[in-house]
Amino acid sequence: MSPKSREALITGLAIWLAGAIGVLLLGSTPSFTSIAIPAAFLTAPLMWFLVRFHMRDVVPDDRLLVALRFGVIITAVQAILDAAGLYTEFRFGWLGLSEVAGEVTVLGLLVGYACMLLVPWLQASRRHSEILS
């Protein structure tokens, strides 16, 4: 595994762990359903920063591919771990989320996945077109 792929994997695990802790702490509070979706949109600026950091030493010709791989790896890590977490929640109810909170969580995850895939692509595409200009 390349160092950049390992960095993406570790970043994906760290993001998931932070999100899981957030859901564990806030999932059963009444305000969870009103803050989950806006919190998911925070993924966009977080990914912008992470992609910029991740591409710090990548040559311009490789930036688009490296950024796309970064987004895909992070999203794959999130999707696999989220699927396991949601399965245990919906099957066993360990977190005690209400039905609405569960639905909001799924919607928030979809927003987060979109940001994790689109932001690296948009950022790398923009930088790639600036280099070509």
Secondary structure, 3 states (H helix, E strand, C coil): CCHHHHHHHHHHHHHHHHHHHHHHHHCCCCCHHHHHHHHHCCHHHHHHHHHHHHCCCCCHHHHHHHHHHHHHHHHHHHHHHHHHHHHHHHHHCCCCCCHHHHHHHHHHHHHHHHHHHHHHHHHHHHHHHHHHC
